[in-house]
């Protein structure tokens, strides 16, 4: 899980760099965009402004807290791990969510 909050997961590059080459030798790697970032319907100043009132903006942003990120990860874990061990890697805020 990427740091942030509010940062998307890194994207795979060719060749892979950083920690990724080692991880790919031993693990299936899933790079999860936290809610509101990357390819997960990003929240921007424009999309918030389109909602109008501060109350509507706050209501939307309430769905992007750490507890929501943890719930999303748990759903992914249930679907892909299916009784197997799952190893998580998080940096900065992503580590806090783990």
C-alpha positions as a printed NumPy array, in Angstrom:
array([[  0.   ,   0.   ,   0.   ],
       [  1.287,   3.381,  -1.008],
       [  1.801,   6.236,   1.391],
       [ -0.344,   9.281,   1.548],
       [ -3.162,   9.247,   2.144],
       [ -4.109,  10.335,  -1.293],
       [ -1.342,   8.753,  -3.336],
       [ -1.942,   6.098,  -5.994],
       [  0.027,   2.872,  -6.102],
       [  3.171,   2.966,  -8.183],
       [  2.87 ,   1.766, -11.758],
       [  4.854,  -1.102, -13.175],
       [  7.738,   0.029, -15.297],
       [  9.841,  -1.994, -17.696],
       [ 12.242,  -2.952, -16.402],
       [ 10.799,  -3.036, -12.909],
       [ 12.768,  -0.97 , -10.409],
       [ 13.187,  -0.525,  -6.675],
       [ 11.801,  -3.311,  -4.487],
       [  9.573,  -4.725,  -7.221],
       [ 12.025,  -7.068,  -9.035],
       [ 12.75 ,  -8.943,  -5.797],
       [  9.083,  -9.132,  -4.859],
       [  8.112, -10.429,  -8.316],
       [ 10.541, -13.338,  -7.929],
       [  8.671, -14.639,  -4.872],
       [  5.168, -13.162,  -4.93 ],
       [  2.203, -12.24 ,  -7.047],
       [  2.116,  -8.461,  -6.68 ],
       [ -1.08 ,  -6.425,  -6.58 ],
       [ -0.694,  -2.635,  -6.577],
       [ -3.887,  -1.275,  -5.071],
       [ -4.946,   2.318,  -5.661],
       [ -6.483,   3.706,  -2.494],
       [ -9.936,   5.181,  -2.9  ],
       [ -9.886,   8.497,  -4.685],
       [ -6.429,   8.036,  -6.224],
       [ -4.901,   6.752,  -9.449],
       [ -7.325,   4.629, -11.448],
       [ -9.812,   4.491,  -8.573],
       [-12.026,   7.458,  -9.507],
       [ -9.644,  10.203,  -8.381],
       [-11.01 ,  12.972,  -6.198],
       [ -9.822,  16.31 ,  -7.497],
       [-10.512,  19.918,  -6.653],
       [-12.684,  20.012,  -9.773],
       [-14.744,  16.955,  -8.821],
       [-15.241,  18.327,  -5.306],
       [-16.227,  21.754,  -6.607],
       [-18.825,  20.107,  -8.853],
       [-20.59 ,  18.784,  -5.743],
       [-21.324,  22.341,  -4.644],
       [-21.738,  22.72 ,  -0.921],
       [-19.1  ,  21.946,   1.713],
       [-21.579,  19.532,   3.303],
       [-21.82 ,  17.468,   0.109],
       [-18.046,  17.544,  -0.281],
       [-17.57 ,  16.367,   3.318],
       [-20.127,  13.583,   2.818],
       [-18.144,  12.277,  -0.162],
       [-14.771,  12.599,   1.567],
       [-16.067,  10.583,   4.537],
       [-15.753,   7.507,   2.259],
       [-11.992,   7.976,   1.801],
       [-10.737,   7.468,   5.35 ],
       [ -8.264,   4.84 ,   6.559],
       [-11.072,   2.554,   7.758],
       [-12.478,   2.486,   4.215],
       [ -9.049,   1.654,   2.78 ],
       [ -8.708,  -1.22 ,   5.268],
       [-12.192,  -2.524,   4.364],
       [-11.307,  -2.414,   0.662],
       [ -8.106,  -4.369,   1.345],
       [-10.037,  -6.941,   3.335],
       [-12.455,  -7.497,   0.438],
       [ -9.53 ,  -7.951,  -1.944],
       [ -7.872, -10.341,   0.533],
       [-11.022, -12.442,   0.822],
       [-11.328, -12.691,  -2.954],
       [ -7.721, -13.434,  -3.91 ],
       [ -6.221, -15.191,  -0.89 ],
       [ -9.094, -17.651,  -0.329],
       [ -7.603, -19.334,   2.728],
       [ -3.957, -18.817,   1.701],
       [ -1.394, -16.616,   3.404],
       [ -1.289, -13.025,   2.194],
       [  1.738, -10.79 ,   2.705],
       [  1.196,  -7.032,   2.733],
       [  3.735,  -4.289,   2.175],
       [  2.949,  -0.726,   3.086],
       [  5.06 ,   2.392,   3.233],
       [  4.32 ,   5.459,   5.299],
       [  0.51 ,   5.838,   5.536],
       [  0.108,   2.505,   3.724],
       [  2.003,   0.818,   6.558],
       [ -0.306,   2.489,   9.067],
       [ -3.316,   0.958,   7.273],
       [ -1.841,  -2.52 ,   7.601]])
